[in-house]
Amino acid sequence: QVQLVESGGGLVQAGGSLRLSCSVSGSIISINSMGWYRQAPGKQRELVASITDGVGTDYADSVKGRFTISRDNAKNTVYLQMNSLKPEDTAVYYCNIPGPAYLEPWGQGTLVTVSS
């Protein structure tokens, strides 16, 4: 069973930066695509970034140009560098594969709070 552990969240002022990490127990070499999701209060979970080995990255329009996803297969870790943060980026952030099927269980997520 794969275990997903997200970390790196916190409280930051608008315009600031954070780097999130997702540690995956077991090798991620065999997992072709990984993604970062977020869920804001009262809203559905949304995919904000994904990375596919040998293909590249993809981003939601709301984060394009501000967020960068990367992966280190040797460390079984996926990262999300978030710059120029906005209050609307406030959410719990999770990592998982882009779907439609998901790795279970989901991790606990990491809370990002952006103050104005």
Rosetta silent file (secondary structure, phi, psi, omega in degrees, C-alpha in Angstrom):
SEQUENCE: QVQLVESGGGLVQAGGSLRLSCSVSGSIISINSMGWYRQAPGKQRELVASITDGVGTDYADSVKGRFTISRDNAKNTVYLQMNSLKPEDTAVYYCNIPGPAYLEPWGQGTLVTVSS
SCORE:     score description
SCORE:     0.000 S_00000001
   1 L     0.000  130.257  179.218    0.000    0.000    0.000 S_00000001
   2 L   -79.955  138.466  175.894    1.376    3.380   -0.981 S_00000001
   3 L  -114.916  131.173 -179.601    1.494    6.057    1.708 S_00000001
   4 E  -110.582  126.172 -179.728    1.352    9.751    0.770 S_00000001
   5 E  -128.913  112.764  179.317    2.675   12.347    3.225 S_00000001
   6 E   -95.352  146.930  178.152    2.386   16.019    2.368 S_00000001
   7 E  -154.823  169.484  175.491    4.324   18.752    4.177 S_00000001
   8 L   105.444   -5.189  179.614    5.547   22.302    3.843 S_00000001
   9 L   -72.263  173.824  179.347    2.350   24.258    4.286 S_00000001
  10 E   167.559 -168.934  179.151    1.967   27.242    6.553 S_00000001
  11 E  -101.009  129.019 -178.264    0.860   30.828    6.892 S_00000001
  12 E  -142.329  150.315  176.398    2.303   33.282    4.410 S_00000001
  13 E   -78.759  154.844  175.963    1.500   36.806    3.313 S_00000001
  14 L   -54.027  136.686 -176.985    0.201   37.511   -0.160 S_00000001
  15 L    93.495  -11.541 -178.815    3.096   37.640   -2.608 S_00000001
  16 L   -82.281 -175.038 -176.595    5.114   35.154   -0.603 S_00000001
  17 L  -133.537  152.952  172.204    6.345   31.673   -1.462 S_00000001
  18 E  -144.987  152.922  172.535    6.144   28.153   -0.111 S_00000001
  19 E  -122.126  119.656  178.251    7.489   24.818   -1.252 S_00000001
  20 E   -93.386  148.535  176.604    5.366   21.758   -0.603 S_00000001
  21 E  -125.843  145.339  175.776    6.736   18.243   -0.501 S_00000001
  22 E  -127.711  110.531  178.218    4.991   14.932   -1.020 S_00000001
  23 E   -93.498  128.245 -177.919    6.827   11.891    0.235 S_00000001
  24 E  -112.017  121.458  175.868    5.645    8.633   -1.259 S_00000001
  25 L   -72.474  137.032 -172.977    6.404    5.377    0.518 S_00000001
  26 L    86.458  164.610 -175.169    7.588    2.906   -2.036 S_00000001
  27 L   -75.172  140.014  175.165    9.094    3.776   -5.371 S_00000001
  28 L  -100.891    2.691 -179.427    7.458    6.380   -7.580 S_00000001
  29 L   -59.092  -36.372 -177.680    9.514    5.381  -10.583 S_00000001
  30 L   -81.674   -7.981  178.770    6.665    3.158  -11.710 S_00000001
  31 L   -93.680  104.243 -171.841    4.124    5.951  -11.187 S_00000001
  32 L   -64.597  -42.519 -176.903    4.212    7.776  -14.502 S_00000001
  33 E  -123.803  140.292  173.790    2.193   10.813  -13.468 S_00000001
  34 E  -131.564  154.696 -177.919    1.840   12.622  -10.167 S_00000001
  35 E  -143.937  163.673  172.011   -0.216   15.643   -9.298 S_00000001
  36 E  -113.668  133.454  177.508   -0.999   18.241   -6.664 S_00000001
  37 E  -117.106  163.461  170.216   -4.585   18.944   -5.692 S_00000001
  38 E  -143.675  152.642  177.372   -6.125   21.511   -3.403 S_00000001
  39 E  -135.809  113.339  177.430   -9.407   21.841   -1.598 S_00000001
  40 L   -87.907  157.489 -179.865  -10.562   25.179   -0.297 S_00000001
  41 L   -54.448  127.503  177.479  -13.301   25.431    2.352 S_00000001
  42 L    77.326    5.658 -178.508  -16.679   24.709    0.823 S_00000001
  43 L  -121.503  162.504  177.772  -15.214   23.834   -2.561 S_00000001
  44 L   -77.700  154.909  175.402  -14.447   20.638   -4.430 S_00000001
  45 L   -65.523  136.105 -179.805  -10.963   19.254   -4.665 S_00000001
  46 E  -129.936  145.987  175.907   -9.217   20.437   -7.827 S_00000001
  47 E   -81.979  124.456 -178.495   -6.087   19.354   -9.647 S_00000001
  48 E  -107.877  -23.439 -179.427   -3.691   22.297   -9.875 S_00000001
  49 E  -157.586  146.465  175.944   -0.528   20.722  -11.286 S_00000001
  50 E  -143.957  155.035  178.786    0.657   17.444  -12.733 S_00000001
  51 E  -137.254  134.017 -179.362    3.925   16.019  -13.971 S_00000001
  52 E  -125.073  125.177  179.934    4.434   13.081  -16.296 S_00000001
  53 L   -56.424  132.471  176.569    7.798   11.461  -16.838 S_00000001
  54 L    77.518   -3.482 -177.943    9.025   11.986  -20.368 S_00000001
  55 L  -118.730  -55.974  179.761    6.165   14.320  -21.211 S_00000001
  56 E   140.477 -153.392 -174.232    6.227   17.374  -19.013 S_00000001
  57 E  -123.112  160.873  177.634    3.997   19.390  -16.736 S_00000001
  58 E  -144.778  146.709 -175.399    0.518   20.828  -16.792 S_00000001
  59 E  -137.012  148.911  170.287   -1.121   23.500  -14.663 S_00000001
  60 L   -67.612  149.514 -178.728   -4.527   24.883  -13.922 S_00000001
  61 L   -57.188  -32.712 -175.614   -4.985   28.349  -15.375 S_00000001
  62 L   -67.574  -19.634 -177.353   -5.323   29.793  -11.882 S_00000001
  63 L  -119.283   -5.194 -176.687   -1.742   28.845  -10.958 S_00000001
  64 L   -58.347  132.480 -179.040    0.022   28.903  -14.306 S_00000001
  65 L    87.330  -10.961 -179.910    3.194   30.987  -14.179 S_00000001
  66 L  -116.112  -33.031 -177.947    3.240   30.983  -10.362 S_00000001
  67 E  -107.697  147.285  176.431    3.472   27.303   -9.378 S_00000001
  68 E  -134.878  123.987  177.528    6.075   24.755  -10.480 S_00000001
  69 E   -98.786  142.107  176.969    5.757   21.012   -9.976 S_00000001
  70 E  -148.243  167.066  179.826    8.799   18.766   -9.950 S_00000001
  71 E  -142.821  148.944  175.893    9.714   15.261   -8.876 S_00000001
  72 E  -124.915   97.900 -175.875   12.778   13.462   -7.572 S_00000001
  73 H   -63.484  -31.839 -179.964   12.370    9.768   -8.298 S_00000001
  74 H   -65.544  -29.963  179.788   15.488    8.911   -6.291 S_00000001
  75 H  -101.076    1.387 -178.309   13.895   10.458   -3.196 S_00000001
  76 L    52.624   44.518 -174.356   10.351    9.294   -4.009 S_00000001
  77 E  -134.330  141.878  174.762    9.246   12.887   -3.575 S_00000001
  78 E  -118.389  139.539 -176.577    7.122   15.318   -5.537 S_00000001
  79 E  -118.920  156.363  170.930    7.398   19.062   -4.958 S_00000001
  80 E  -135.900  107.680  175.071    5.231   22.104   -5.575 S_00000001
  81 E   -86.910  122.186 -176.524    6.998   25.452   -5.583 S_00000001
  82 E  -117.662  116.643  179.295    4.409   28.174   -5.073 S_00000001
  83 L  -116.297  164.732  178.374    5.341   31.789   -5.747 S_00000001
  84 L    48.375   48.539 -175.652    3.360   35.023   -5.796 S_00000001
  85 L   -64.595  146.180 -179.634    0.776   33.455   -3.528 S_00000001
  86 L  -120.878  156.644  177.494   -2.701   34.954   -3.376 S_00000001
  87 H   -55.234  -32.144 -179.760   -5.394   34.696   -0.697 S_00000001
  88 H   -73.099   -4.807  173.008   -7.416   32.539   -3.088 S_00000001
  89 H   -83.280   -6.320  179.029   -4.631   29.932   -2.959 S_00000001
  90 L   -60.847  123.296 -176.138   -5.643   29.204    0.622 S_00000001
  91 E  -178.009  170.782  166.986   -6.539   25.510    0.788 S_00000001
  92 E   -91.594  129.969 -176.428   -5.444   22.098    1.951 S_00000001
  93 E  -105.787  135.586 -178.934   -3.020   20.693   -0.606 S_00000001
  94 E  -129.007  154.257  170.520   -2.769   16.990   -1.431 S_00000001
  95 E  -113.748  151.733  176.883   -0.696   14.907   -3.802 S_00000001
  96 E  -175.915  177.681  175.658   -1.931   11.921   -5.779 S_00000001
  97 L   -76.244  157.014 -172.906   -1.967   10.638   -9.312 S_00000001
  98 L   -66.799   -9.835  176.907   -3.980   12.783  -11.739 S_00000001
  99 L    95.041  177.719   11.449   -6.839   10.329  -11.975 S_00000001
 100 L   -75.317  -19.910  174.028   -9.456    9.169  -12.824 S_00000001
 101 L   -88.123  152.888 -177.257   -8.308    6.415  -10.460 S_00000001
 102 L  -127.186  156.053  170.106   -6.444    7.479   -7.330 S_00000001
 103 L   -72.314  135.329  178.581   -3.946    6.057   -4.915 S_00000001
 104 L  -120.501  141.914   -2.088   -5.705    5.141   -1.692 S_00000001
 105 L   -82.962  162.372  171.702   -5.696    6.309    0.986 S_00000001
 106 L   -67.526  154.695  174.738   -5.172   10.006    0.375 S_00000001
 107 L   -73.195  179.956 -178.472   -2.669   11.713    2.622 S_00000001
 108 L   -79.133  -14.128 -179.059   -3.664   14.109    5.363 S_00000001
 109 L    80.177  169.240  176.658   -2.762   17.087    3.217 S_00000001
 110 E  -133.371  131.364 -173.385   -0.918   20.237    4.191 S_00000001
 111 E   -85.069  127.880  173.619   -2.688   23.516    4.937 S_00000001
 112 E  -113.565  123.921  178.212   -1.651   26.653    3.086 S_00000001
 113 E  -122.666  122.550 -179.219   -3.040   29.930    4.366 S_00000001
 114 E  -112.378  118.963 -179.179   -2.346   33.136    2.489 S_00000001
 115 E   -93.532  148.010 -178.639   -3.155   36.361    4.287 S_00000001
 116 L   -88.659    0.000    0.000   -3.961   39.567    2.454 S_00000001
